[in-house]
Amino acid sequence: MSVHTPNARDAALQRLSRANRWLIAGSLVLTGVLSDVAANAFAGKTIKSSSAAKRGAPSSSPGSSTPSRPLSPPAQAPRASESPPASESSPSQEQAPSPEAPPPAVSGGS
């Protein structure tokens, strides 16, 4: 059985540390190279600008018919309707409940 000195252990730890640094640096470089190859192999489409866009005039895409302006909040918040829309009613619910009947209870679940 061989006896290892503390100096041999420290030298081995330094070699391992240096090898780990080289492996990390190499993996980062390889990741960059592979991402560059993938970006060039699967290039996206380039949208060519019109002469109006070069002059600073607003342009819209060919498929859009709405003007491009920022959205503004509504003047009043929407209110809940008292009865469901006609499309959601079923044939078995043809009779409306009487006005004196209390509303059905809703369970909270918690």
Secondary structure as GFF3:
##gff-version 3
##sequence-region A 1 110
A	DSSP	alpha_helix	6	41	.	.	.	ID=ss1
A	DSSP	alpha_helix	51	54	.	.	.	ID=ss2
A	DSSP	three_ten_helix	86	88	.	.	.	ID=ss3
A	DSSP	three_ten_helix	91	93	.	.	.	ID=ss4
###
